[in-house]
Amino acid sequence: MPYPRLRLPVSDVEGRRKLFKNLEYVSQTIFRLIIQGGENALDDYLGARGRLYMGGAVWVADQDGKLPAREPFWRVETVPHVTVDRVAQSSAYYQVGQVRFAPACGLYIVCREQETGAAAGLFELLQRLGDSGLGGRRSRGLGQFTVHMAPELNVSDVSDAQRLVLLSRYRPSPAELASGVLGTDASYQLASVGGWLQTSDITAAAQRRRNVRLLTEGSSFT
C-alpha cells in the first residue's frame, strides 16, 4: 500500500527520521496503524514484529504474509541499446528500463465495484492487456503479465474522518482547489504524468498525451 503522508505513530520520530526518508510502501497492517494514529503504535514493527526492506523503501509487518527470502520485491534494470540512422549511418545510444518482480510478487490494482459486474469487466480488460503487453518493447515479449483475482481488501470507511488519504493518483478540480482542498493541513507530493495513448482503432497511430501533474498515492488532504 502507499505510505500515507501522515504523522507516524513512532516514539522519537524526529530522531528516527533517517529511517523513513526513503519510505514509499507499507503493508496493510502498517497502513492501518498509520491511519488510526495512536501513541507509539508502530514501535514493535521496527524490530520484533516487522522490518524495513529495500533500503527503507518498504515497511512490512510480519503478520502480512511470507516475504522473499533473498531477493528484493522488485528491481529496476536498464538495458543498453543502439539505433542506427539508415540515411546518415550514425548511431544513437539509449537505454530501456525494465522492472522485474521476485517470485510471488507483483502489482495490485485496488478497485471498488459500484455496479454489478464491473469488477469482472475490469478483470477481463486486464487479462487482454496482459496478453498484449504493457509499455515498450512488446514485440520482444516484454510487458506481458498474468492476472489473478486477489482476496477482498478490507478498508473500513470512517464516517467522521477529518482527512483523506489517496490510494491512487488524483487531480483536484478547480472548484476543489478554490475550496481549499490543498490547504495548510494537506501533505502531498506531485508527479508529472505523460506518455502515449492508443485508441480502440488498431489502424490509428499512438499519440503522445499531454503532461499533467497529479497528487501521488498516499497524499493526504482535508
Summary of the structure (lengths in Angstrom):
residues: 222
radius of gyration: 20.9
end to end distance: 20.2
largest distance: 67.7
contacts: 464
relative contact order: 0.12
helix: 21%
strand: 23%
